[in-house]
Amino acid sequence: MVQLNISSSAVHRLSMQNICRSFGATRALDGVNFSVAAGEIHALVGENGAGKSTLMKILAGALPPDQGEIFLDGRPFKPSNPLQARQAGVVMIYQELSLAPHLTVEENINLGVEPRHWGFLDKKRMRESAVKALQTLGHPEIRPEQIVKNLTLAEQQLVEIGRALAIGCQVLVLDEPTSSLSYQDIQKLFSLLRILKEQGQAIVYISHFLEEVKEISDLCTVLRDGKTVGTQITHELLVNQIIEMMVGRNIKQLYKKSRRQVKEPLLQVKNLSGNRKPIRTEFNLYRGEVLGIAGLVGAGRTELLRCLFGLEPVKTGEIKLAAFTGPASPAQRWLQGVGMLSEDRGNEGLALSLNLADNLTLTSLQKLGPCGLVLPRIQRNFSQQWIEKLDIRCRDVLQKAGELSGGNQQKLALARLLYHEVDIFLLDEPTRGIDVASKAQIYELIDQLVSQDLESGKSAKAILIVSSYLPELLGICDRIAVMYRGVLGPARPASQFTEHELMMEALNPVMPT
């Protein structure tokens, strides 16, 4: 990657030069350079821990730099707190939106900059400000008097961006803006960003989805280990080139798919329905295969996995697991050889306040000592083995799970399923919000699990995966089925689909009679 000339602060809306920041002995940022011009979308990418968050916290006034300078429109910019940065026109929109859900749209848009008249709130000007922001965004259908908690996630994101525009935003920073959006909402967001770009906004776009980075950004800057690797025109880069810059080595194949041998069915589902969703589901999952479930957000994919694992009730239908038939509790599913990875790893996937060893072994304590006892030495040894096998980056097994990066938390949740020695893996959005290097490791692990018969003589597993990331499904799955409004279509070989065909089927399927 070529390092472009970004030394002149005069030609950029924002320029960060030689930014350094340490935390104790850890050098989080080491002479980072980054800039963005008016009317430009500049992507900032890197692995978890590369320094992106620290750099943006410095820009947003949440952290002071140890060294370096920031210029805004050519003038020195030294925010002492986030409010000061926002007032200067530098606004960050985080993955977890910072709205007041109980307030209206217009109250949220004016929050912190409420117009007043003789000391009282000027409701008329508040309404005018909100309407103007929503019209600028191209979404006048969002009513200013609506309560924010009643809006969709995509609409809430628009309100957050509207609030940025209302305060006179000069630099808009979007941190993983598409991680919880549907395909249609992502395309709507991209259309909006292009409008804001034409209006002269300087936009910083942070994302782990490199295909999206290629689609929406003008320039791309890569950080690795707290340093600027380089900046280049995005359309001149291949995705693999970006990945190599991020990880510092050649990843020959992101989506690994070894020769697999499909064997007997481990899970058979017939005419399954839940209380609300799924409405009708029928499929077989075989040992030695990865079966993907595609569909839009709200189609019922997560509800299907939760019904299978016993987290939600089954209304009708049959679930057959080897010799076991019928619904069961999660504890029974564990005993039957089924493990589930929740899409909400923070609230359901892990106990973030507990250490790694406890998280990894909680579902199967009988291995850790006689007569129901848990011997700490045995627990630590078991945990250390899996931490090393999955390359989980941590201080030690006694570190709290909540202190790990997103990718390492996800690998810890997978390690628990491996420790429990399950045969069937139910994976709900297993790579959401994690960096590309961690994704590559998880893809390789999935491939190993379903091809173990051929590789090592160990029994192959069966994997059912729900993902909104279509390249992921096409890359790692043997078969894919599309769910539409609670009804699962027939599973077909992944080679028979393209991204466009998957999306078209998710939007307007031809369902079997």
N, C-alpha and C positions, 0 to 999 in steps of 0.2 A: 504493500500500500504506500502511496506517495504522500508525503507530508506537504500540504499546501501552505502557501504563505499566509499566515494569520496574525502577523506581528503588528499590523497597523490598526490601532483601535478606532481611527477616525472613520473608516469605511464600514464599520459594523455597528449595529444597534447594541450588541453586547459583545464584550471581549474580556476573557479571563486569561491572564498571563502568568505563567510560572507559579501556579497555585500549589502550595505544599501544606500538608496537615498530617500530624502524627498523634497517635493515641498511645502514650507510654512509649514502649520500644517499637510499636507497630507503625510503619510508614504507610498511611492510607493513601496519600496523594504525594507524588514526587515530581514537581515541576510540570503540572498539567497545563496545556494550552487548549482553549476552546472558545469559539466565537460563533455568532449567528447574525446575519444581516436582516434588515427589514425586507419583508416579502420573501422569506426563505424558510423552508422546513428542514431543520438540521437534526439528523438522528444521532443519538448517543447510545452506543452499544458496548457490551462487555459482559463477562461472566459475573455471577454474584460474587461480591467481594472485590471487584475490579476498581471500585472507587466512584462509581456513578452517583450513588446516594450521598456520599460525603461531599462530592463536588456540588451537587444541587442544594444540599443543606447550607453550604457556604453561600451560594448564590441567593438563597431564600432568606438569609440572615439568621438561620438557626444555629450556625457554627461560625466562629471566626477563623480565617486562615492563619497558619503560622507564618506564611510568607506568600508574596505574590500580590498582584493588583487586579482589580475589576473595573471596567469602564462601561458606562451606560451612555450611549449617544456621545461618546468621546470624552465624557466627564467622569472623574473618579467616583466609584460607587462603593460605599462601605456601610451596608445595612447592619445595624446592631441587633435587630430582631425581625421576625417575619412580618409584623405589621408595618414596619418601616419600609421593608422591601415591597410589600403590596402597594403601599401608598406611592412608591416611586414607579410602579407599573410593572414589577416583576411578580408574576403569579404562578404558583405551582398547583397543579391539579393531580392529586395522588390517586393511586389505585383504589384506596378506600376513601370515598368521597366525604368531604367535610361540610355537609349540609345540616341544617336544623330540620329534621323530618316533620316536626309538629307545626312548623311555620309555613306560610304560603310561599308561592313562587316569588312574588314581588318582595316579600320581606327577606327572603334569602338573597335575592339579587342585590338588595340594598344593604345587606347586613354589614355593619361597620362603617358605612358611608351614608347613613340615613339623612336625607335632606330635612332641614328644620326651618320653621318659620316662627319667630318670637319664642324660641325654646321648645316648641311643640313639633312633633313629626308632621311633615308635609305629605299627607297621603296622596294628594294629586300628583306631586312631582315623583313620588315613589312609583306610582302606577305608570307615569310617562316614561320613567327610566327603564322599568321592566319591559314595557311594550317595545321600546326602541331597541333594547338588547335582543329580545326575542325575534324582532323583525330583521335585525342585522344577521342573526343566526339562520334566518330563513325558516323559522318555526313559529309563526304567529298563532298556530292552532293551540299551543300551550297557553292556557289561561292564567293570568297573573294571580287570580284569587284561589287557584287550586292549592290544596295541601300537598307538600312535596312527597310525603310518604305514600301518597296514592298514585304517584307517577311510576312509570317503568324505570329500570336502571338507566337505559339510554336517555330518557327524558331528564332524569336527575343529573346526568352528566352534562346535558345541554344547559341546565340551570346553573351548574357550577361554572361553565364557560361563559354564560351570560353575566354572571357576577363579576368575572374577570374583565369583561368588556365594559361593564358599568363603571368600574373604578379607573378606567383609562389605561388598560393593559398595554404595555410596550413589549414585554417578553412573556410568552405563554409557554409553560413547561408542562408537558403531559407525561405522566409516569405510568406505563403499562395501561394505556387507556382502553384497550380492546379485550383485556383478559376475561371479562365477564359478559361480553356483548355477543349477540348473534351475528351471523354473516351479514344480514341486511342492515343491522344497526352499525356494523363496522363500515360498510360502504357509505351509509349516510354520514357517519363521522368524517370519513375521508373527503366527501363532497364539501362538508362544512369547513374542513381545514384548508381546502383549496380556495374557498371563498375568502377566508381570513387571510390567507397568503396574498391574494390579489388586492386585499384592502391594506396591505403593508405590514401585517403582523409578523413579528419574529417568533418562530415556533421551534421549541426544542422537543423532540419526539424520542422517548425512551421506551424500548420494547425488546422482548426476547424473540418476537416473531419476525424473523429476518425477511420472509417473503413480504410482509407488510411494510417493513423498512424500505425494501426495494421499490414497492409500489408508491409510497407516499412521500418519501424524502428526496431533497435535492442533493444534500451532502451527508456524508456519514463519517463520524469520528469514532474510533475504537479505543477503548481503555483496556489496559491489562496490567494487573499488579500495581495499580496506582500511577501508571504512566500513560502518556499519549502515544499510542502505537502509530497512528496516522490519520489523516483526513483525506477523503477523495470524493469525487462526484459519484453519487450512488449508482446511477445506471451503468457506469463503467465497471462496476464490481459484480462478480458472481457470488452467490450465497456461500459457496465453499471457501472463497477467498476471505470473506468476512469472518467465517468460522475459524479459519486458520490464524487470522490476526488476533482473534479473541482468546484462543486457547494456547497459542504459541507452538502449535504442532499441526501436522497434517492429519485431519480426520478423513480417511479415505472414503468411508461410507457411513453417512449419518443413520440411514435406515437399514440396519443389517437384517438379512433374511437368509438364513442357512437352509440347507436341504432338510425338509421336515417330513415326518412319516406319520400320517394321520391314522389313528387306531380306533378303539372302541369309544362309543359315546359315554361321557362321564356325567353329562347333565342333559336331561330331556324335559322340555317344557311344552305343554299342550293346552291351548285355549286359556291361557292365564290372564286374569284380570284382577285389578286391585280396587280399592274403594273409589278412587277417582281415575287414576291411571296406574298401569296400562289398561287399555280397554280390551285389546285382543293380541295375544302374543303366542307364537309357536315357533320353536327352533330346537335343534340339537347342537350341543357343544362337544367336540371330540378331543380325546387325548392327542396332544401333539399339534394343536392348531391355535391360532389367534383369531377370534371372531370379533369384528368391530361393529359397534352400533352407532350409526350416524343419525343426524336429525337436528332440528332447530331447538333452541332453548325453550323448555316448556313442553316438548313433544312427549315426555314421559320416560325418557331414557334412565334418568336417575331413579325414578320410582320403580322401574323394572328391577334394577339391581337391588334396591332396598327390599322389594317383595321377595326376591330370591334368597336374600340373606336373613330374612325374618325381622327386618326393621319396620316394615309396614305390612298390614294385614293382606291376605290373599282372599279375594271374593269368590272367584271360581277358577277352575282349571286344575292342572296336575303338574307337580314338580317331582321329577324322579332323579335321585342321586344314587347311582349304583343300586344297592338294595333298599335304599330309603325312599319312601314316597310321601308326598304331602308337604304342607308348610311346617316350619319349625322355628324355634327361637334362635337368635344369634349364637347363643352358647351351644345349642345342638348343632348348628351349622359348622362351628369350629370343630366339634368332635367328628362330624361327617367329612371333614377334609375340605371345607370351603372357607376362604378368607376374603375379606372385602377391604378395599382401599377407598375411603370416602373422598369426595371432591373437596370437602371442608376439613382439611387436615388440622386447622387450628382448633376447631371446636369438637370434631368427631374423630379425626384420624389419630391424634396424639394427645397425651396429657402433658401440656407444655410446661407445667410447673414441676413435673417429675424428671428424674435424670434419664439418660439414654438407656441404662441397664434395665430400669423398671419398665420403661416404655416397650422395650424390645421383648421382654419375657413375661409380661403380665398375663397373656392369654394361655400360657402353659407353664405353670410353676412346678409341676410334678417332677420335672427333670433336674430341679435345682437342689434337691436334698431329700433325705429319707423322712417318712412319716409326716409329710406335708410341710416340712421345714424348708426354708429358703436360706441356703448357705451363701453368704455374700461372695466368697471366693469363687464358687462354682458359677454364680450368676455373672460375675465380672468376666470370667473366662469365656463363657458362652457368648456374652455380648461382644467382647473384644474380637472374637473370631468373625462375627458377622460385620462388625464395623470395618475390619480390615478387608473382607471380601468385597464389600460394596463401596469401599473407599470413602467412608463417611468422614468428613473433615471436622474434627472436634479436639478438645483438649484431652479428654479422657472419658470413660464410660459414666462418670459421675457428673458430667456437665448437664445442665438442664436442657431439655429438648427445645424450649423456647428461645434459647440463645443461638441455635443453629440457623444457617441460611435456609431459604425455602427449598433449594435443591437437596440439601443434606437432610432436612426434615422429611422430605418425600422418600428418600432412600432409607431413612430409619423406619418409616411406616412399612415399606416393602420388606425390610429386613425382618420385621416381626412376622410377616406371613411366611417367609422362608424358614425362620426359626421354628415356627409351628408346623412346618412340613405339610402344608395344604396341597391338595391336588388341583383344586379349581381356584383361580384368581379372578375376582370381580374387581375390576379397576375402573374407577370413575374419575375421568380427567386426570390421569396420573402425572402429566407433565405441565399442568397449568401453573404459570407464574415462576418457572424455574429456567435457569440459563441453558444455553445450547450444549455446553459440555456435560452438564448433569443429564440433559435429555438423551444425549448419545450413550451415556452409561446405562440409563434405564432401558433404552431400546435394545442395547446389547444383552442386558440381563433378561429381558423378555424373550429374546431370540434363544438364549441359552436354555431357558426353562422349557420351551416347547420342542427343542431339538436334542434333549439330553440322551434319549435312547441311542441316537446315532453318534453322539460326541463322546459320552463317558460311560455308557451302560446304565446310567441312572434312569429311572422312570420319568418320561416326559410329562409335563403338566398341560392343563388346558386353561386358556385365558380368554375372558370376556371383557372387552374394553369399550368404554364410552368415551368419546372425544369429540369436541367441537372443532378440532384442528384437522382439517381434511388431509393435508399432506402426510400427517402422522398415520392416519388410518390406512391410506393408500400405500404407505411405505412399509408398515410392519404387519398388516393383517393378511391372513389367507383368504378369508371371506368377510363380506360386509353386508349388513342388513340396515335398512333405513326405517326409522320410526317417524310416523306422521300422525299427530294428534292422538297419541296413545295406541296406535295400531302399528305393529311391526311387519314390514314387508319381508319377502323371501330373501334369504341370504344367498349372495352370488359371489363368485371368485373376485377378489379385489382387482385382478387384471382386467376385468370387464368394465371398470368404472374409470372416469376421469373426475377431477374436482368439479367441473361444470355439471357433469351428469349426476354426481352425488347431490349437489345443491339443488338441481332442478327436481330431483326425486323427493328431496326434503320439502320443497316448496309446493309441488303439485304432482304427487305420486299417482301411478296407475296401480291401484291395489287389487290383489287377487279377489275374485268373487267367492 
